[in-house]
Amino acid sequence: VARGDVRGLSVGYRVRAARGEGPRELIELALVEVSLVARPMQPLARVHALEAECDRSCECEESRSRR
């Protein structure tokens, strides 16, 4: 990610509320997952910023291991 090799995102969600037919306006979503991918289905789904602090990522790992 830091080198820019993987910049795409895959976002999985469930639609809780939407408006319209054809192109829908999504009003409320339930986020299921977010993954880094090389080729996203939606070309504009991109990583625009990366926080490169090791301490922060270690905190995230510690938080996950407590679940």
C-alpha positions in Angstrom: 0.0 0.0 0.0 2.8 2.4 0.9 4.5 1.9 -2.5 1.2 2.4 -4.3 1.0 -1.2 -5.7 -2.4 -1.7 -4.1 -4.7 1.3 -4.1 -8.2 0.0 -4.7 -10.9 -0.8 -2.2 -13.6 -3.4 -2.2 -16.5 -2.3 0.1 -19.1 -4.9 1.2 -22.4 -3.6 2.6 -26.1 -4.4 3.0 -28.6 -1.8 1.9 -30.9 -0.9 4.8 -32.8 1.9 3.0 -32.7 3.2 -0.6 -34.7 5.5 -2.9 -35.6 5.1 -6.6 -35.4 2.6 -9.4 -32.5 1.9 -11.8 -29.7 4.0 -10.2 -30.7 4.0 -6.5 -29.9 6.5 -3.9 -28.5 4.6 -1.0 -29.9 6.2 2.2 -28.7 3.8 4.9 -26.0 1.0 4.7 -24.7 -1.6 7.1 -20.9 -1.9 6.5 -19.9 -5.6 6.3 -16.2 -5.4 5.2 -13.6 -3.3 3.5 -10.7 -4.9 1.6 -7.6 -3.7 -0.2 -7.6 -4.9 -3.8 -5.4 -4.3 -6.9 -8.4 -3.9 -9.3 -11.6 -2.5 -7.7 -14.9 -3.0 -9.3 -15.6 0.7 -9.0 -12.5 2.6 -10.4 -13.0 5.5 -8.1 -12.9 3.3 -4.9 -9.3 4.2 -4.0 -7.1 4.7 -1.0 -6.3 8.4 -0.9 -4.3 8.6 2.3 -2.1 6.2 4.4 -1.1 6.8 8.0 2.3 5.2 8.3 2.7 5.2 12.1 3.8 1.8 13.4 2.6 2.6 16.9 -0.9 3.2 15.6 -1.0 -0.1 13.6 0.3 -2.0 16.7 -2.6 -0.5 18.7 -5.1 -1.8 16.1 -3.6 -5.3 16.3 -3.8 -5.3 20.1 -7.4 -4.2 19.9 -8.3 -7.0 17.5 -6.6 -9.6 19.6 -8.7 -8.6 22.6 -12.0 -9.3 20.8 
